[in-house]
């Protein structure tokens, strides 16, 4: 895939396609660094720790049924077992050049459902951490 201007990403949360409200899709597939520096070393040494994947989605807020706020508020609760979150750079079939990032995740902390500013279009940001599954899918659908 050539370098492209982002304009047609895909994101789905709990089987609801919210792509048409997404202003930003951020997928972080990082890892924790672990310090393994021993006595006598002249600089810190590190090893790879556990993965720390995270998906952060910024939406234009919408309170209509089956839209952003209703979908995200349904995920709040101590009994949640995680929901499917899917993201792709392009709203096209997944494949080697358009991988799909899939997580069964839970909301990470706050969900600011009211963050309005005079003259601005309200946004809502949702960050997700893995409840169980994290995978990068490249096989064609």
Secondary structure, 3 states (H helix, E strand, C coil): CCCCCCCCCEEEECCEECHHHEEEEEEEEEEEEEECCCCCCCCCCEEEEEEEEEEEEEEECCCCCCCHHHHHHCCCCCCCCCEEEEEECCCCCCECCECEEEEEEEECCCCCCCCCCCCCCCEEEEEEEEEEEEEEECCCC
